[in-house]
Amino acid sequence: MTDAKVKVFFSYSHEDESLRDELAKHLKPLERQNKIETWHDRKIDPGTDWRKELDGQLNSADIILLLVSPSFVDSDFCYCTELEQARERHDAGEARIIPIFLRPLDIEALEGTPLQTLKGLPEPSQPITKWENRDEAYVEVAKGIRAVVNKIQQEKEIKQAAQSRELTRQSPMRSRVPDEHYIERDEAKRLLDRFERVLQQPDGQPLLFNICGIGGVGKTTLLGRLREAHTGNVDFLEVCFAKTVDIETPLKLMRKVHQQARELLGTETSIDAFTQREQLFENTLFELSHRSVDGKEASSEDARKITSWFERFIWLGTASFASTSNHPKFYGAEFAPSGAIGEDAEGLKEWIQQRVRNHPATKDQPELQALMLEPVSQLTQAFAESLMQVAQLRAQSLVLILDTYEKAQAYLNQWLWQYLVEDTPLASSPVRLVVVGRRSLQADEGWRKLNQDRTLLHTTPLQEFSKNDTENYLKQIGIQNGGTRAKIYRATQGLPYYLDWVRKQQEDDKEPDFSKGNQAIAELLLQGTDSQQRKILQIVACCRWFDLAIMRYLLECNIPGLQQANDTAEDYFEWLKRSDFVEFSKGHYRLDDVARDVFRWSYFQDDQNQFRKTNALLADYFKRQADELVEPQTPLPDSYEDEEWRELIAEFLYYSLFGKGREGLHQYTEQVFIAAYLREPDVFIAPFAFISAELSEESQTLLPRATGKFFKDSAIALRFGWIFLGQPPKSYKLEFEGEDDLSEDAIEARLKNIEDALQVLLEQVDNVPDGLGKCVGLIYKSLRRKRSREMVNSLLPAKSQAEQLATQCRPKLLHSLFLNLGDLLNTIERYQDALDCCEIALDLWEGNPQTFLTKGVALGNLERHEEALESFQKLIDLDSKSVDAWRNRGFALYHLERHEEALESFQKLIDLDSKSVDAWRNRGFALYHLERYEEALESFQKALDLDPKSVNAWINRGDVLRALKRYGEALAAFDRALEIAPKNSGVLNSQALTLSFLQDFDKAIAAVDQAIHLSPEEALLKANRGIVLARAGRYAEALTDCDQAIQQDPKHESGYYAKACCYALQGELEPIIDNLTKAIEIAPRHSRREAKCNPDFDRIRDDERFRALVYLE
């Protein structure tokens, strides 16, 4: 079955929308089966050019449903515009029109239109609304549409099969070597013998055979011999990463191979494990992406996020990861892009997991949830089961060949060893894998470690023929002259590809001229061509693939050496198609890999400048193609949502990297930042993969030196490390599946490698042109700055860049940028700048809850607590279940000393998550400030029951016990906290105050001094040192510390409160009242509560002025 869905377009009047919805319900089974993809104009996003979108959908539809009614006929747009476009496509055989008669109308009056001439559903005389049971009418209509869908899919399958046959056509240079000329090398013989034994007895034998070596060394020939040796006794399944289409991800690869395996069974086909699990996966994905958790139609944004996650993103990772950062504390937030655009991977992962657990399609279904939460593992296991089932039913071995493996993406290689080879029972079954490529699999650390542990891999490295083998081969093909044989060996270095070319020349009665001695192989291969043809081959060697349009373009570009050409592009194109070096791959003509290596290298050696200029011209060609597909002025991210545009830009970047020097590198890194932010990594991963597959150590100089070094140093970031660009170092960890025995040092070393590679990317930020890439790059760069000043130097320019993007980006994309900037500016205490960003973000998208959280954080830190409270309340109005909203609302109320209301907020937090340690701590905190100490103790104990290692909960418990004058128990709580966190200044501070009440002043002073050493910026610690000294009777020193605390932070109450304590212990009433008044003016509720329970004030507790000030009597 073809992978392509049939596109169905609804043309209808909005007055018939309810009838369209009913019909859509009856077509849902076809959608779930991935047979159709429906579209109507209600799917157009706000802010989109609706006419352009509608025309695009109408012109790409396979079936156009005309929902006929009086309202349809009355609508000029439906009856004239859409109907005319539909008729043109129908008449051209590009689409099928199916009239669907909804309501009665005079069909005779529509003479000459498709509404009368084409067979409709149901009969015009019995439209849907006239049926007594409308569901029966819809069923008949759905059956008719299903029949057309099946027919279209059959046609597509036939077309695809024809294309597939064309795609498998190799260049003549890849043809089979005749038996009489085949020379069996020792390593090849060992492979064939071992493979024979493994097929007879698979247990304990290698599962995967790796044939590797440079291009032209004979890998294809050896693979052919292996197949021939077992024809009829073994079933071979084969994909080639240079030729087989649609195998870019592990899921697509499994589908392609599984399709071949099923075809082996013919009429015996039954439902197998992979068919069952993959269909269940697709059906569930459909439900998750089309319906929200509350059963309503999902937004297009959510649908795109979910589909992208399950079909692409989960298959791209080479390591799993988890965030180590905590929830944001009050008035502070970590960087986490908001919304679908630029969303951090961990946040998106959590969002997907919540949807899977709570969605009606998956809720309370643990097996189905396991499939959707771990699809890579589960589908791979099912795939392996199906391969084993086919082998069992066929009663013979099954061999999966993966050819030209160097072109496979890095994440697919990771999947192969980690999931398919290591984690399935294939090794003990009659299924074997053969992987053919230029590089040994054991060059990869994962494969190497796997083979050390389980010996599942057998590697056969092929080398060039020795001089003796070359002599024997040349004698076999009739070259008897020893001098000629020596010259051929010097030119070919014994590479079988070149030697086979010599044989073909001999058979065609062509005699290559070897008289020049040590001539380059390119000179030999180019013999018999004129200068124009030579130049054409060199130019085409720059192309990953070529067609007639590219040929025409290149000939029009006046490349030196082609100006005098009399032949046309068509002539050269036809000549190339007949060339021995050209093959047809994935719908395009291309030079085979070895010939391309030779001719491209010769072009580079002949004229490096022209080589670079040709690549630059090709880059311009693909950029022009991309611009014609999506106008450059189109607001972002529209272009990145177009798959064809992304492919064209990837081609543009590939050629720019070879042809445009530093400019090309800057263009590439710009796209890395943009595409990483938009979660469309193929834009930059594809060019990197193309280059990695092509270049050997010898040909690295084809890239400009700076570009080659960039790729070498940033490789791990480009493969998968890019997903961490949006997270600060230390805020994520890697979980290396299958490598549980890695030491902490080894994991730390790998994390350092990732960070080093990311730094290479970020070093390019200053070179990126102004725009979205620069803005995002600066944001990413700020996350890896250790000092606030350095972060400011990145964030403020990023803010300036964002302000210039108003006409270049859609509102939601701009919103995400300003919200991210607001979050980050909050973290470095640039609260006014953060607030400015939030105001801009709200103008762009007023209904986004996260914006009100970030705004409230900024306002709170600016001590505008009433406004902060209002912002958090708006967040709650939008999302009543937001934990962050209720937590921050509670702290805003605390700052306003509205502790009863704060308690209500924290209780709501517990109602939302009764197992949240922070929720119970915050509740206890509120009770503590309400002087309800016993209840506070219960809350803190609940937090400790949930997490016995919560340092803050132990501190809070100790503080309450101190307020209750249970000093011994308080010290025990602080001791527990110090066992967990010996360098926590908060614990040491509380311990010091408690020790001072027990008159253990030496220990108290030592503890508070250690706290000050750890957190010298905290004025509270210096103030409390003053209190401890005063209790020790060292009043002069105490007052000095209090004055220093006030000087350090005159807006904090602690210095004035401590000074009041000092004078209270000396019995000096006036300065007591004066300083306590100042403290109460800054923090009235807190200062009064502390004074009520502090024994330092016992000597004046009955004084009228003190009682009026503290007890409000």
Buried (B, 14 or more C-beta within 10 A) or exposed (E): BBEBBBBBBBBBBEBBBEBBEBBBEBBBEBBBBBBBBBBBBEBBBEEBEEEEBBBEBBBEBBBBBBBBBBBBBEBEEBBEBBBEBBBEBBEEEEBBBBBBBBBBBEBEEBEEBBBBEBEBBBEBEEBBBBBEEEEEBBEBBBEBBBEBBEEBBEEBEEEBEEEEEEBBEBBBBBBEBEEEEBBEBEBBEEBBEBBEEBBEEBEEBBBBBBBBBBBBBBBBBBBBBBBEEBEEEBBBBBBBBBBBBBBBBBBBBBBBBBEBBBEBBEEEBEEBBBBEBBBBBBBBBBBBBBBBBEEEEBEBEBBBBBBBBBBBBBBBBBBEBEBEBEEBEBBBBBBBBBBBBBBBBBBBBEBBEEBBBEBEBBEEBEEBBBBBBEBBBBBBBBBBBBBBBBBEBBEBBBBBBBBBBBBBBBBBBBBBBBBBBBBBEBBEBBBBBBBBBBBBBBEBEBBBBBBEEEEBBBBBBBBBBEBEBBBEBBEBBEBEEEEBBBBBBBBBBBBBBBBBBBBBBBEEEEEBEBEEEEBBBBBBBBBEBEEBBBBBBBBBBBBBBBEBEBBBBBBEBEBEBBEEBEBEBEEBBEBBEEBBBBBBBBEBBBBBBBBBBBBBBBBBEBBEEBBBBBBBBBBBBBBEBBBEBBEEEBBBBBBBBBEEBBBBBBBBBBBBBBBBBEBBBBBBBBBBBBBBBBBBBBBBBBBBBBBBBBBEEEEBEBBBEEBBBBBEBBBBBBBBBBBBBBBBBEBBEBEBBBBEEBEEEEBEEBBEBBBBBBBBBBBBBEBBEEBBBBBBBBBBBBBBBEEEEBBBBBBBBBBEBBBEBEEBBBBBBBBBBBBBBBBBBBBBBBBEBBBBBBBBBBEBBEEBBBBBBBBBBBBBBBEBBEBBBBBBBBBBEBBEEBBBBBBBBBBBBBBBBBBEBBBBBBBBBBEBBEEBBBBBBBBBBBBBBBEBBEBBBBBBBBBBEBBEEBBBBBBBBBBBBBBBEBBEBBBBBBEBBBEEBEEBBBBBBBBBBBBBBEEBBEBBBBBBBBBBEBBEEBBBBBBBBBBBBBBBEBBEBBBBBBBBBBEBBEEBBBBBBBBBBBBBBBEBBEBBBBBBBBBBEBBEBBBBBBBEEBEBBEBBBEBEBBEEBBEEE
